[in-house]
Amino acid sequence: MRFLLPIAFLISAACVGPVGHGDTDPPGDTDDTDVVVSPTCAWGALPVLEFARSVATGLPPDGTVIEYGNPPQGGAPYAPFEVRLHAEFDTTQRIEVSANAVDTTSGEELGTIVQPQVFLCANAGPHAGWLYGGEVHVRFWDRTLEELEGKVVKVTMTVALPDGAAPVVAETTGALTWVLGRSAAADGAAARE
C-alpha cells in the first residue's frame, strides 16, 4: 500500500499543465492547475473583415500586387486570398463569402466567386483572436492568363452574416501579376518546343 502513494503523486503531477501560460487563477493562487486559454474571437464593436494574399498585417494597401495564376488542379485562372473576420455569430453555421474583381479602367467584372465558408476561432499564429475562414479563390472565368496581366482591379470581398445582420465588406485595389504557376507554365512550353 505504501508504494501506491508515490505512484499516485507521479500520475497527478504528470497531468498538471505548464505554469504561467494563460493563467486563469486569481492573483496569489499558487497551485499548479493553470490552464491554457485561447484568445476570444468575440468582437464587441462593429464587424471587421480583412483579406489578402497573407492577412498577417491586415488588408494590403491599395496599389499592392495581386498575384494570380493557374490553380494546380487546372481550370480558370485564380487569385487566392486568406480571409479573417471579427464578428459575433453562431460559428457552427456556414456563411456565404463572395468576391469580385472589377477592372478599374473599363468597369468590367473580370473575376468572381461565391462560396460557403466556415470560420473558426484561431488561437495561434498571425490570425490568433480572429475568426479565420481559410482561402477564397477569385476565379477569372473565360479569361486567359496573358490577358489578365497588368490589369488594375478593385477586389471587393463580402461576408453575409446570418440572422439578417448587415453584410461585412472590405476592398482593395491592385495590379494583377501572373506569379502563381508561371515558372511551371514556362517549363511546360519549353518542353513542347
C-alpha positions, 0 to 999 in steps of 0.5 A, spaced: 500 500 500 505 504 501 508 504 494 501 506 491 502 513 494 508 515 490 505 512 484 499 516 485 503 523 486 507 521 479 500 520 475 497 527 478 503 531 477 504 528 470 497 531 468 498 538 471 499 543 465 505 548 464 505 554 469 504 561 467 501 560 460 494 563 460 493 563 467 486 563 469 487 563 477 486 569 481 492 573 483 496 569 489 493 562 487 499 558 487 497 551 485 499 548 479 492 547 475 493 553 470 490 552 464 491 554 457 486 559 454 485 561 447 484 568 445 476 570 444 474 571 437 468 575 440 468 582 437 464 587 441 464 593 436 462 593 429 464 587 424 471 587 421 473 583 415 480 583 412 483 579 406 489 578 402 494 574 399 497 573 407 492 577 412 498 577 417 498 585 417 491 586 415 488 588 408 494 590 403 494 597 401 491 599 395 496 599 389 499 592 392 500 586 387 495 581 386 498 575 384 494 570 380 495 564 376 493 557 374 490 553 380 494 546 380 488 542 379 487 546 372 481 550 370 480 558 370 485 562 372 485 564 380 487 569 385 487 566 392 486 570 398 486 568 406 480 571 409 479 573 417 473 576 420 471 579 427 464 578 428 459 575 433 455 569 430 453 562 431 460 559 428 457 552 427 453 555 421 456 556 414 456 563 411 456 565 404 463 569 402 463 572 395 468 576 391 469 580 385 474 583 381 472 589 377 477 592 372 478 599 374 479 602 367 473 599 363 468 597 369 468 590 367 467 584 372 473 580 370 473 575 376 468 572 381 466 567 386 461 565 391 462 560 396 460 557 403 465 558 408 466 556 415 470 560 420 473 558 426 476 561 432 484 561 431 488 561 437 495 561 434 499 564 429 498 571 425 490 570 425 490 568 433 483 572 436 480 572 429 475 568 426 479 565 420 475 562 414 481 559 410 482 561 402 477 564 397 479 563 390 477 569 385 476 565 379 477 569 372 472 565 368 473 565 360 479 569 361 486 567 359 492 568 363 496 573 358 490 577 358 489 578 365 496 581 366 497 588 368 490 589 369 488 594 375 482 591 379 478 593 385 477 586 389 471 587 393 470 581 398 463 580 402 461 576 408 453 575 409 452 574 416 446 570 418 440 572 422 439 578 417 445 582 420 448 587 415 453 584 410 461 585 412 465 588 406 472 590 405 476 592 398 482 593 395 485 595 389 491 592 385 495 590 379 494 583 377 501 579 376 501 572 373 506 569 379 502 563 381 504 557 376 508 561 371 515 558 372 511 551 371 507 554 365 514 556 362 517 549 363 511 546 360 512 550 353 519 549 353 518 542 353 513 542 347 518 546 343 
